[in-house]
Amino acid sequence: MKATFVVHDMTCNHCVQTITRAVQSLSADARVQADLASHRVTIEAPVDASQLQQAIAAEGYDVQPA
């Protein structure tokens, strides 16, 4: 399953690492691609998009489906 989100407050590589860890806590094999310039995160994982969104939000980020 592939999902893309906009995370407006993702501003640096530390943010990317935090989001990646949150997603990989749901699925260790998840693939996370982040584009800091567009604030987009694309995730490939066998996890429902709403669960991915909740995991990112739980880290304190404002995350919306793209």
N, C-alpha and C positions, 0 to 999 in steps of 0.2 A: 504494500500500500504506500502511496506517495502523497504527501501533504505539503503545502506551502503556506507559510505564515508571514505576516508583517509584524516586526517587533521594533517599534519606533525608538524605544530606549536602549536598543542594542548598539553600543557605540565603540566597542573596542574588542580586542582578542580575548580579554578576560571574560567578557559577556558571552562570547562565542563558546568558550570552554565551559562556562557554567551551564549554558543551554544544552550543550552536547552531553555533559554529565547527567543532566536531568532526563534527557531523552533516553540515554543509554541505561539509565536505572530501570526503565520500563522494558527495554530490549537491548541486550548487550551488543547485538549485531546491527543495530540501527546505523544508517549512514546519514550524516548531517552535513549539509552544505550551507554556508552562511555567506551572504554578500552584505558587508557593512555599509557600502555606499547606498544600496537601495533598502537596507534594513529587512531583507528577506531571508528566511530560513526555509530550506527545502529538506524534507526528511523522508527517507525510505525506511520503513519499519513495518513489521506485522502487528501494528497497534492502531487502534481506532484514532482518528484525527482529534476527536474531542479529548481523549486521554493525553495525547501529546500536548495539546493546548493547555490543559490543566497542569501538566508537569512543568511547563515553561512559566505559566502564571504563578505557580507555587514558589518559584525562585524570585518573584517580585517584578516580573516583566509584564508590560502591557502588550499582549499578544492577540492578534486578530487573524482570521483566515484571509489569505490573499485572494 
